[in-house]
Amino acid sequence: MYFPILSFRDKLRDQGTMANSCRIHNLIISVLTYIKPHERWWFYVATIATTIVVAMYIVLHLVMPGSELKYLDKEQLGVINSILDDSVGGAESRTQVAIYLADILYPGRQDQEVIRNEIKERLDDYQRAQLRAALPTLPFTIDSFFWLCGTCVFLELILWSLFGVGASILYRVSEAISKDEFQITKVPIHIAKLIYAPLSTVVIFLSIEVFFGDGSIVVDDISSWAIVLAFILGFYSGRTVELLRRLKDVILPLGGENDPLGRSAAGQIRVALKGQIVLASTDLIVDQVDFSTAALWLSATDNPAVIKSTNADQSGSFSFGDVVEGNYELRGEFNYKDIVFGGATAVKVAVGMKEVSLVLQPTQEELFRFMGSQN
């Protein structure tokens, strides 16, 4: 683009309009700077795509109204029991119940008479005594904006998962652009999320039905919590994959308690990290030390977040169980007679490692404070 601009500028110079050429050149550079790739174009694509999906979702729900299964609550059942008690005949009582149910479940419907007849036909299958026991378990299909029952349940979950992915992409890209940290190499990751996040959401939903239900998969009825869950799983799609990994460990475990290498279900080798606290400044110790109040923390070398913590015993011995092989930082802190001892050391956790020693010593401030208190 640089050479055509120069060529165009030369022509304008020949015509004696160099000033106009400079203004055109600056305008082109400004436009290119504003829409240059690697910066804003993916944000615009994500915004347009998310807007299209939202618009499609609204249109589909207006064209194909949703429905959900409704069970009667205690208040409604109490009213029905009163109707049954006040009615004389069985047919009359069922008619009154059908009228009441049509009014509360389908308010404002033009086909109220048809709905009442359909409800009465369902109630005619029960005697009065049976009806009292059956009504709490009878589901009624009512109108809803969402597809919470039927074959469109999965489409509802997929769309809300896509909403979550879209919101996540817009948030992360906008934050990166504002900090001038956007990387074009992240775009394939975002595109991949649009594929695996909805599929993972459906798998997790089915897994919840299996593990927390009666063991069967019911796909014709979900509640509104599933929509919220689908959005969250889409927004945090990285953690969704991690949840699937844990689900894999449950379904397809590897190794076990008898694994000689202590291999975990995820195939990682885990060992016990044992050690002993050593105080550097023994001059400050005037009696036997009880290390049971000493606190210890273990964190990965490349991540300061604490992954394990423990306390030492009275003799200063400590142990971290089930630690994955790798490089860690071990930190400790101990308060002895208001003197704070602290220290840290790098530890490489591996099979057959020896016991580590963690040296704790007071800071210079603690030493000065101690010496000042002795004067």
FENVEN-V983971 format. One record per pair of residues at least 4 apart in sequence whose C-alpha atoms are under 7 Angstrom apart, sorted by the first residue. I is the first residue (numbers start at 1). J is the second residue. D is the distance in Angstrom with one decimal. If there is no record, write none. Layout:
i: [I:I]
j: [J:J]
d: [D:D]
//
This chain:
i: [1:2:3:4:5:6:7:8:9:9:10:11:12:12:12:12:13:13:17:18:19:20:21:22:23:24:25:26:27:28:29:30:31:32:35:35:36:37:38:38:39:39:40:41:42:43:43:43:43:44:45:46:46:46:47:47:48:49:50:50:51:52:53:54:55:56:57:58:59:60:61:61:61:65:65:66:66:66:66:66:66:67:67:67:67:67:67:67:67:67:68:68:68:68:68:68:68:69:69:69:69:69:69:70:70:70:70:71:71:71:71:71:72:72:72:73:74:75:76:77:78:79:80:80:81:82:83:83:83:84:87:87:89:90:90:91:92:93:94:94:94:95:95:96:97:98:98:98:98:99:99:100:101:102:102:102:102:103:105:106:111:112:113:114:115:116:117:118:119:120:126:126:127:128:129:130:131:134:147:147:147:148:148:148:148:149:149:149:149:150:150:151:152:153:153:154:155:156:157:157:157:157:158:158:159:160:160:160:160:161:161:161:161:161:161:161:161:162:162:162:162:163:163:164:164:164:164:164:165:165:165:165:165:166:167:167:168:168:169:169:170:171:172:173:173:174:175:176:176:176:177:177:186:187:188:189:190:192:193:193:195:196:197:197:197:198:198:199:200:200:201:201:201:202:203:204:205:206:206:207:208:209:209:209:209:210:210:210:210:211:222:224:225:226:227:228:229:230:231:232:233:233:236:237:238:239:240:241:242:243:244:245:246:247:248:249:249:249:253:254:254:254:254:255:255:255:255:256:259:261:262:262:262:263:263:263:263:264:264:264:268:269:269:270:270:270:270:271:271:271:271:271:271:272:272:272:272:272:273:273:273:273:273:274:274:274:274:274:275:275:275:275:275:275:276:276:276:276:276:276:277:277:277:277:277:278:278:278:278:279:279:279:280:280:280:281:290:290:291:291:291:291:291:292:292:292:292:293:293:294:294:294:294:295:295:295:295:295:295:296:296:296:296:296:296:297:297:297:297:297:297:297:298:298:298:298:298:298:298:298:299:299:299:299:299:299:299:299:299:300:300:300:300:301:301:301:311:312:312:312:313:313:325:325:326:326:326:327:327:327:328:328:328:329:329:329:329:330:330:330:330:331:331:331:332:332:332:333:333:333:333:334:334:334:335:335:335:336:339:340:340:341:341:341:342:342:342:343:343:343:344:345:349:362:362:363:364:365:366:367:368:369:370:371]
j: [5:6:7:8:9:10:11:12:13:21:14:15:16:17:18:21:17:18:21:22:23:24:25:26:27:28:29:30:31:32:33:34:35:36:40:41:40:41:183:184:177:182:44:45:46:47:170:173:174:48:49:50:166:170:51:170:52:53:54:166:55:56:57:58:59:60:61:62:63:64:65:66:145:144:145:143:144:145:146:147:148:141:142:143:144:145:146:147:148:149:141:142:143:144:147:148:149:139:140:141:142:149:221:139:140:141:142:136:137:138:139:140:76:77:136:77:78:79:80:81:82:83:84:97:85:86:87:93:97:93:92:93:93:94:128:95:96:97:98:120:123:99:120:100:101:102:116:119:120:103:116:104:105:106:112:115:116:107:142:142:115:116:117:118:119:120:121:122:123:124:130:131:131:132:133:134:135:138:152:153:156:153:221:222:223:153:220:221:222:220:221:220:156:157:220:158:159:160:161:202:227:230:162:198:163:164:227:230:231:165:197:198:201:230:231:233:234:166:194:198:234:167:231:168:231:232:234:235:169:193:194:234:235:170:171:235:172:235:173:190:174:175:176:177:182:178:179:180:181:182:181:182:190:191:192:193:194:196:197:237:199:200:201:234:237:202:234:203:204:240:205:230:233:206:207:208:209:210:217:211:212:213:216:217:218:214:215:216:217:215:226:228:229:230:231:232:233:234:235:236:237:240:240:241:242:243:244:245:246:247:248:249:250:251:252:253:265:266:265:264:265:266:267:259:263:264:265:264:263:269:269:270:271:267:268:269:270:268:269:270:324:324:325:322:323:324:325:321:322:323:324:350:351:319:320:321:322:323:319:320:321:323:349:318:319:320:355:356:317:318:319:355:356:357:316:317:318:356:357:358:316:317:357:358:359:357:358:359:360:359:360:361:359:360:361:361:314:315:312:313:314:315:316:311:312:313:314:311:334:311:312:333:334:310:311:312:332:333:334:309:310:311:331:332:333:306:308:309:310:330:331:332:306:307:308:309:328:329:330:331:303:304:305:306:307:308:328:329:330:304:327:328:329:327:328:329:318:316:317:318:317:318:349:350:348:349:350:347:348:349:346:347:348:344:345:346:347:344:345:346:347:343:344:345:342:343:344:340:341:342:343:340:341:342:339:340:341:340:366:362:366:360:361:362:360:361:362:359:360:361:358:358:353:366:367:367:368:369:370:371:372:373:374:375]
d: [6.4:6.5:6.1:6.0:6.1:6.1:6.5:6.4:6.1:5.7:6.3:6.5:6.3:5.3:6.0:6.3:5.6:4.9:6.5:6.4:6.6:6.3:6.1:6.1:6.2:6.3:6.3:6.1:6.2:6.1:6.0:6.2:6.3:5.3:6.3:6.5:7.0:5.6:6.8:5.3:6.6:6.5:6.4:6.2:6.0:6.1:6.5:6.2:7.0:6.1:6.0:6.0:6.8:6.6:6.1:6.9:6.2:6.3:6.2:5.7:6.1:6.0:6.1:6.3:6.2:6.0:6.3:6.2:6.1:5.7:5.1:6.6:6.6:7.0:6.0:6.3:4.9:5.0:4.8:4.4:7.0:6.4:5.6:4.5:4.5:6.9:6.5:5.6:5.9:6.2:5.6:5.6:6.5:6.1:6.9:4.8:5.3:5.7:5.4:4.6:6.3:6.8:6.8:5.5:5.1:6.2:6.6:6.7:7.0:6.5:5.1:6.5:6.0:6.4:6.0:6.2:6.1:6.5:6.4:6.2:6.3:6.4:6.2:6.2:6.1:6.2:6.1:6.7:6.8:5.5:6.6:5.2:6.2:6.3:6.3:6.2:6.3:6.2:6.0:6.3:6.4:6.3:6.2:6.3:6.1:6.1:5.4:5.6:5.4:6.3:5.8:6.4:5.8:5.4:6.7:6.3:5.7:5.3:6.6:6.9:6.3:6.1:6.3:6.3:6.2:6.1:6.2:6.6:6.3:6.0:5.5:5.3:5.9:6.6:7.0:6.1:5.9:6.3:5.9:5.6:6.1:5.6:5.8:5.2:6.4:5.7:4.7:4.3:6.3:4.6:6.7:6.5:6.3:6.4:6.9:6.1:6.1:6.3:6.1:6.9:6.2:5.7:6.2:4.9:6.3:6.3:6.4:5.7:5.1:6.4:6.7:5.4:6.9:4.8:4.7:6.5:4.4:6.0:6.5:6.5:6.2:6.1:6.4:6.1:4.5:6.2:4.3:4.1:6.1:6.8:6.5:4.7:4.8:6.2:6.1:6.6:6.1:5.0:5.9:6.7:5.9:6.1:6.1:6.1:6.7:6.1:6.4:5.9:4.8:4.7:6.0:5.3:6.5:6.3:6.1:6.3:6.8:6.3:5.3:6.8:7.0:5.9:6.1:5.5:5.6:6.4:6.9:6.4:6.1:7.0:6.1:6.0:6.3:6.2:6.1:6.2:6.4:6.3:6.5:6.0:5.5:5.2:6.9:5.6:6.9:6.8:4.5:5.6:5.9:6.3:6.5:6.9:6.2:6.0:6.4:6.3:6.1:6.2:6.1:6.0:5.5:5.6:6.3:6.4:6.6:6.1:6.4:6.3:6.4:6.2:6.1:6.4:6.5:6.3:5.5:4.8:5.6:6.2:5.0:7.0:4.6:6.7:6.5:5.6:6.2:6.6:6.1:7.0:6.1:6.3:5.7:5.4:6.5:5.6:5.3:4.3:5.9:5.3:6.2:6.6:6.5:5.7:6.0:5.1:4.9:4.3:6.0:6.6:5.3:5.3:6.5:7.0:6.3:6.8:5.7:4.4:5.6:6.0:5.5:4.9:6.3:6.9:7.0:5.8:4.3:6.4:5.2:6.5:5.8:5.5:6.3:4.8:4.4:5.5:5.5:4.5:6.2:6.5:5.0:6.2:5.0:6.4:5.9:5.0:6.1:6.7:6.0:4.7:6.1:5.7:5.0:6.0:6.2:6.0:5.1:6.1:4.7:6.6:6.1:5.9:4.6:6.0:5.0:6.5:5.2:4.6:4.6:6.7:6.6:5.6:5.7:5.7:4.4:6.1:4.7:6.7:5.6:5.4:6.5:5.6:5.4:5.9:5.6:4.3:6.6:6.4:6.0:4.4:6.7:5.9:5.2:6.3:5.8:6.1:5.2:6.1:6.7:5.9:4.8:6.5:6.7:5.8:5.9:4.6:5.4:7.0:5.5:5.4:6.8:6.4:6.2:4.3:6.1:5.8:4.7:5.7:6.6:5.2:5.4:4.6:5.6:6.4:5.0:5.1:5.8:5.3:6.9:5.9:4.5:6.2:5.9:5.2:6.2:6.9:5.8:4.6:5.9:5.5:5.4:6.2:6.7:5.8:4.2:6.6:5.7:5.6:6.4:7.0:5.6:4.4:6.8:5.8:5.1:6.4:5.5:4.5:6.1:6.4:6.3:5.8:6.8:5.3:4.7:4.3:4.7:5.4:6.1:6.1:4.7:6.4:6.9:6.7:6.8:5.7:6.5:6.4:6.1:6.1:6.0:6.1:6.0:6.2:6.5:6.6]
//
